[in-house]
Amino acid sequence: MSAPARGPTGRVPPWAVRMTTTAFDESERRAWAGRAAAYAAGFARLCAHPVPRLLDAAEVGRGTRLLDVGTGTGTAALAAVGRGARVTAVDAEPSMVELAARAAPDVDVRLAALPNLPFEDGEFDAVVGNFVLNHVGRPRAALAELRRVARPGGRLALTVWAVPAGPGQTLLGRAVAAAGVATIGQLITRQPAPVIAEISSHFERLSVEFTTEDGALLLPHSALLARGRA
């Protein structure tokens, strides 16, 4: 942990006590660097499905001072603005912050990463995080930080992917494994064209079990929604 910076009164603001990042955090930064547009075009649409229930769980409504942590492309933040909330949003990836700021101009979007949030104790009525805890190296410290910035009695609501994963979530991984490639994500794009073609072939073959009679592809996913009060 690095030495905290003291303000003019000698008091150390809670957010000034900085925790060092883990190897997992650094790996996540590299994996998502500059990926906002790619995320928005694909996975963000999937992650958007729980947003209405997430905001309901946090009782977000008119006048709510809301913090959206790990905002990504700003989906939850924008939806909260639509409910009349006063929204602040943060993300650890600059390209996400830029995209979210454009998508949600009424939101105060900032660059910040768990477990170090630049806010005072109890600053928000509600805090939400849509699939953010699975992207941090110290989830317990991150959760404590979310609780810190919520006012006493404030609401917290979070989503995480379920374990074991839903069958639709494992489809791409199965296709990659069938092609003999170790991991997924950016590694796929670095493969030579024949390997990518082989992965695609296995993906299409394995997709048959999820294809409806009219040709639609239905991929079941499982997520958990948790709520609590500070």
Helices and strands as residue ranges (DSSP letters): G 14-16, H 23-32, H 36-41, H 43-47, H 51-57, E 65-69, H 75-82, E 86-91, H 94-103, E 108-111, E 124-130, G 133-135, H 139-149, E 150-161, H 171-178, H 186-189, H 193-206, G 207-210, E 223-229
